[in-house]
Amino acid sequence: MNDKVKEAYEFLGLPEEVQMEEVNRRFDMLLKRRRSIGAPGTAEALAFEKEVQAYRLILDTHAKQEVEEAESNRLQKYGRFAGTARRLEDFFRLYRTQVILGIIAVAVLIGGGIAYKNHLDKQRYLASLPPVDLNILFLGNFMAEDDPEGDGAPLEAAILKSFPDWKRVETRLIPLTSNGGATEVAYRQKAMAEMSVDPPDLVVLDKDTLAWLAQGEGIEKLKDSWLAEWLGGKSGDGIVEKAVNTEDGIESAYGINFTDSKLAASLPVLHNDTKLIAGIFPNSKNHDKALEFLKEAAEQESAK
């Protein structure tokens, strides 16, 4: 027991061996007198505050001793390593936040390093590939078939087989419903966001999606000269798909229906008996290749 605690006992007129229950009882009685104490700064108030501080010193010291005794009893299981165990626990108690943050920082650095390495590896791999001939987005009531990895590789391979002069194509598939509900709106918003971030060269659509894109000039109009060349003077009925642009109210040709062509049959895409309509996305980077795709699709359909 240090001198300050002894002085507190003497000041309160308490024996050092007094039970803490008695100390707590007297302290409670003192606190109940708080309202009867005079204004702050008076002799009575100062004496009251001095008594409160003495009781708190005794009670806090006793509580600390109890904690230390309990801690010593708990650490007895470590035997002669109790001191080491205590120091380790004290260290982690004092620096727990720093240790946790350090571990997190190391994990982030490792994870970031791995991610950066993977990014570099991917960039090196992409740099080794030939340039993209055509970026195609399948947008509508479609579903990929025979694509266990989900990377579009079977679909891309099928397209390259139909266009042997091409070296590389990229494909994406975003399913769209036509139920008119909130789900359709959400999917269309997602599609618009993706097309804005990564514009395709060519879009393969169903009838409803064609009408939707044509409303806001989200698909390029097909020139009459292109259609005349592709169809070889034959009728475009059932092949040329038209839609109305709501801004000018004019019905124009926007796509080529190639649903029944060999090209469509070769694509691992489930379309639930809906049409497969190919169109050109505005300002496409590979416009000539997009025209080549439409030309092949139209010629196959008109040759039947």
Secondary structure, DSSP 8 states (H G I E B T S, - for coil): --HHHHHHHHHHT--TT--HHHHHHHHHHHHHTGGGS-STTSHHHHHHHHHHHHHHHHHHHHHHHHHHHHHHHHHGGGGGGHHHHHHHHHHHHHHHHHHHHHHHHHHHHHHHHHHHHHHHHHHHHHHHS---SEEEEEEES-EE-S-TTSSSHHHHHHHHHHSTT---EEEEEEE---S-SHHHHHHHHHHHHHHHHS--SEEEE-HHHHHHHHHTT-S----HHHHHHHHTT---TTTEEEEEETTTTEEEEEEEE-TTSHHHHTS-EE-TT---EEEE-TT-TTHHHHHHHHHHHHHHHHT-
